[in-house]
Amino acid sequence: EAGVAQSPRYKIIEKRQSVAFWCNPISGHATLYWYQQILGQGPKLLIQFQNNGVVDDSQLPKDRFSAERLKGVDSTLKIQPAKLEDSAVYLCASSPGLAGALGQFFGPGTRLTVL
Amino acid sequence: AQSVAQPEDQVNVAEGNPLTVKCTYSVSGNPYLFWYVQYPNRGLQFLLKYITGDNLVKGSYGFEAEFNKSQTSFHLKKPSALVSDSALYFCAVRDNSNYQLIWGAGTKLIIKP
């Protein structure tokens, strides 16, 4: 079974530029999560999708961050414009259902550096 | 409030010795508990989970965890540490109100040869 795929793995941009990250979850997983992980900290949930609908985006800075999962499979997370404090690893995870009893399965992450 | 605490920022163990990484939690309802490991420049990898049943849970790479309801703890253990176990370990508990994971701050495990 293929795992969660993410691209790119690394991205370096200047502040005020835009960037987009892509995630392909494990086949059949209805729930998809985007997390932000600052170095040395635990993951912080940005947004959660169930199929193509948003379940929770309460911690997504909506003035600059956006995410979509149009067909209920792949997802993209965009930052526009980026700030220095957005430097972090962006993790995508998926799980079979909303209840989360089986845990979440993570991709390798995208390391973003904003200069 | 629901929370997870990992009281140690770093744990140092000599190779071949037993290791313990501590985790305590606070959650409403039955606890669903998880341990993940993160190697440098890698995503989080699932190690093991407790949902119900035997208090000693076995997981990947020889790790196990002991659930203690009275102490609200879920400590990660391994009988004999390997240098390759050096990594960042995260404990998480499921928030039963929204089914999201509440994460600990992580514990850096360093195994010295």
Interface residues (C-beta under 8 A of the other chain):
Chain A: V4 Q6 G40 Q41 G42 P43 L45 Q48 D56 L91 A93 L98 A99 G100 A101 L102 G103 Q104 F105 F106 G107 P108 G109 R111
Chain B: Y32 F34 Y36 N41 R42 G43 L44 Q45 F46 K49 I51 F90 R94 N98 Y99 Q100 L101 W103 G104 A105 G106
